[in-house]
Amino acid sequence: MFDNKYHFLNHRVQKCLMTDRNGPFGRLPEHLLVEIFIRLPTCEWVQISCVSKHWASIFQGECMWQTAIARNWPSAGLRKRWPGPIPRGSARRRFQALYVSQNLVSSGGDIDELVGHTYLYLKEQLERPVVAPSSILHGTIIDQFIACGRTGEKAHELASKIWLAVIDNLEENQQTFLLLKHLSQEGEFFLPFPYSRSYKVLWRVFDKLFTDFRDCFSRVDYHDALAGAKSRFQPVPSAWLGH
């Protein structure tokens, strides 16, 4: 009963925000607007930020995101020093990293901001027009975890988990198909532990290619990709066959 009442009030607030920017809501001081905004679903924030230039500036500032972090993750660390090659960035970036850590990458119930930052870094790198070799990206991730105090074994485990989470959350479009195809064709790199890459990641690359993107292959490219899969995995799943 309480949840229903809360969602009803939440909906009423969102409606007023969208339609009454020059009314009572529009005349509220900025710190009260921030307190209202952070209590609304994050999926509505983009729409709310488009209501006026003033509200857009609130979402572009640090105060909004610092307040949202304090409300959602009050125990989030505020370390002044952030070692390693992957930058921590602004309060907005920190909010995104914490959100990812809570919702997209399983970490045994703990919120690990470092995992979120690493996820964002890898996703952005893989979505660039020209992608760096995966061995370089993987090495950067391992270096970041080690610089922040993780053991080599833990760094290896977390890096593999992040690769899998990013691959699973890429949009299903032509760019992702070309990326996965590129990753499947990269040569073998014999790197020492913990820089060695998990075969689970390469398996997921081929699995998505042959299931989610099967129709994107030409017949020649399909047989080339299948030959590559057979050279790495034996036996290959029946779901990968039959183009």
VENWOLIN-V378234 format. One record per residue. RES is the residue in one letter. OMEGA is omega as a letter, one per 20 degrees, with the letter a starting at -180 (999 if undefined). BURIAL is + if it has 16 or more other C-alpha atoms within 10 Angstrom, else -. Layout:
res->RES omega->OMEGA burial->BURIAL
res->RES omega->OMEGA burial->BURIAL
This chain:
res->M omega->r burial->-
res->F omega->a burial->-
res->D omega->r burial->-
res->N omega->r burial->-
res->K omega->r burial->-
res->Y omega->a burial->-
res->H omega->r burial->-
res->F omega->r burial->-
res->L omega->r burial->-
res->N omega->r burial->-
res->H omega->r burial->-
res->R omega->r burial->-
res->V omega->r burial->-
res->Q omega->a burial->+
res->K omega->r burial->-
res->C omega->a burial->-
res->L omega->a burial->+
res->M omega->a burial->-
res->T omega->a burial->-
res->D omega->a burial->-
res->R omega->r burial->-
res->N omega->r burial->-
res->G omega->a burial->-
res->P omega->a burial->-
res->F omega->a burial->+
res->G omega->a burial->+
res->R omega->r burial->-
res->L omega->r burial->-
res->P omega->a burial->-
res->E omega->a burial->-
res->H omega->r burial->-
res->L omega->r burial->-
res->L omega->r burial->+
res->V omega->a burial->+
res->E omega->r burial->-
res->I omega->a burial->-
res->F omega->a burial->+
res->I omega->r burial->+
res->R omega->r burial->-
res->L omega->a burial->+
res->P omega->a burial->-
res->T omega->r burial->-
res->C omega->r burial->-
res->E omega->a burial->-
res->W omega->r burial->-
res->V omega->a burial->-
res->Q omega->a burial->-
res->I omega->a burial->+
res->S omega->a burial->+
res->C omega->a burial->-
res->V omega->a burial->-
res->S omega->r burial->-
res->K omega->r burial->-
res->H omega->a burial->-
res->W omega->r burial->+
res->A omega->a burial->+
res->S omega->r burial->-
res->I omega->a burial->+
res->F omega->r burial->+
res->Q omega->a burial->-
res->G omega->a burial->-
res->E omega->a burial->-
res->C omega->a burial->+
res->M omega->a burial->+
res->W omega->r burial->+
res->Q omega->r burial->-
res->T omega->r burial->+
res->A omega->r burial->+
res->I omega->a burial->+
res->A omega->a burial->-
res->R omega->a burial->-
res->N omega->a burial->-
res->W omega->a burial->-
res->P omega->a burial->-
res->S omega->r burial->-
res->A omega->a burial->-
res->G omega->r burial->-
res->L omega->a burial->-
res->R omega->r burial->-
res->K omega->a burial->-
res->R omega->a burial->-
res->W omega->a burial->-
res->P omega->r burial->-
res->G omega->a burial->+
res->P omega->a burial->-
res->I omega->a burial->+
res->P omega->r burial->-
res->R omega->r burial->+
res->G omega->a burial->-
res->S omega->r burial->-
res->A omega->r burial->+
res->R omega->r burial->+
res->R omega->r burial->+
res->R omega->r burial->+
res->F omega->r burial->+
res->Q omega->a burial->+
res->A omega->r burial->+
res->L omega->r burial->+
res->Y omega->r burial->+
res->V omega->a burial->+
res->S omega->a burial->+
res->Q omega->a burial->+
res->N omega->a burial->-
res->L omega->a burial->+
res->V omega->a burial->+
res->S omega->a burial->+
res->S omega->r burial->-
res->G omega->r burial->-
res->G omega->r burial->-
res->D omega->r burial->-
res->I omega->a burial->+
res->D omega->a burial->+
res->E omega->a burial->+
res->L omega->r burial->+
res->V omega->r burial->+
res->G omega->r burial->+
res->H omega->a burial->+
res->T omega->r burial->+
res->Y omega->a burial->+
res->L omega->r burial->+
res->Y omega->a burial->+
res->L omega->a burial->+
res->K omega->r burial->+
res->E omega->r burial->-
res->Q omega->a burial->-
res->L omega->a burial->+
res->E omega->r burial->-
res->R omega->r burial->-
res->P omega->r burial->-
res->V omega->a burial->-
res->V omega->r burial->-
res->A omega->r burial->-
res->P omega->a burial->-
res->S omega->r burial->+
res->S omega->r burial->+
res->I omega->r burial->-
res->L omega->a burial->+
res->H omega->r burial->+
res->G omega->r burial->+
res->T omega->r burial->+
res->I omega->r burial->+
res->I omega->r burial->+
res->D omega->a burial->+
res->Q omega->a burial->+
res->F omega->a burial->+
res->I omega->r burial->+
res->A omega->a burial->-
res->C omega->r burial->-
res->G omega->r burial->-
res->R omega->r burial->-
res->T omega->r burial->-
res->G omega->a burial->+
res->E omega->r burial->-
res->K omega->r burial->-
res->A omega->r burial->+
res->H omega->a burial->+
res->E omega->a burial->-
res->L omega->a burial->+
res->A omega->r burial->+
res->S omega->a burial->+
res->K omega->a burial->+
res->I omega->r burial->+
res->W omega->a burial->+
res->L omega->a burial->+
res->A omega->r burial->+
res->V omega->a burial->+
res->I omega->a burial->+
res->D omega->a burial->-
res->N omega->r burial->-
res->L omega->r burial->-
res->E omega->r burial->-
res->E omega->r burial->-
res->N omega->a burial->-
res->Q omega->r burial->-
res->Q omega->r burial->-
res->T omega->r burial->+
res->F omega->a burial->+
res->L omega->r burial->-
res->L omega->a burial->+
res->L omega->r burial->+
res->K omega->r burial->+
res->H omega->a burial->-
res->L omega->a burial->+
res->S omega->a burial->+
res->Q omega->r burial->-
res->E omega->a burial->-
res->G omega->r burial->-
res->E omega->r burial->-
res->F omega->a burial->-
res->F omega->a burial->-
res->L omega->r burial->-
res->P omega->r burial->-
res->F omega->j burial->-
res->P omega->a burial->+
res->Y omega->r burial->+
res->S omega->a burial->+
res->R omega->a burial->+
res->S omega->r burial->+
res->Y omega->r burial->-
res->K omega->a burial->-
res->V omega->r burial->+
res->L omega->r burial->+
res->W omega->a burial->+
res->R omega->r burial->+
res->V omega->a burial->+
res->F omega->a burial->+
res->D omega->r burial->+
res->K omega->r burial->+
res->L omega->a burial->+
res->F omega->r burial->+
res->T omega->a burial->-
res->D omega->a burial->-
res->F omega->a burial->+
res->R omega->a burial->+
res->D omega->r burial->-
res->C omega->a burial->-
res->F omega->q burial->+
res->S omega->a burial->-
res->R omega->a burial->-
res->V omega->a burial->-
res->D omega->r burial->-
res->Y omega->a burial->+
res->H omega->r burial->-
res->D omega->r burial->-
res->A omega->r burial->+
res->L omega->r burial->+
res->A omega->r burial->-
res->G omega->r burial->-
res->A omega->a burial->+
res->K omega->r burial->-
res->S omega->a burial->-
res->R omega->a burial->-
res->F omega->r burial->-
res->Q omega->i burial->-
res->P omega->r burial->-
res->V omega->a burial->+
res->P omega->r burial->-
res->S omega->a burial->-
res->A omega->r burial->-
res->W omega->a burial->+
res->L omega->r burial->-
res->G omega->r burial->-
res->H omega->999 burial->-
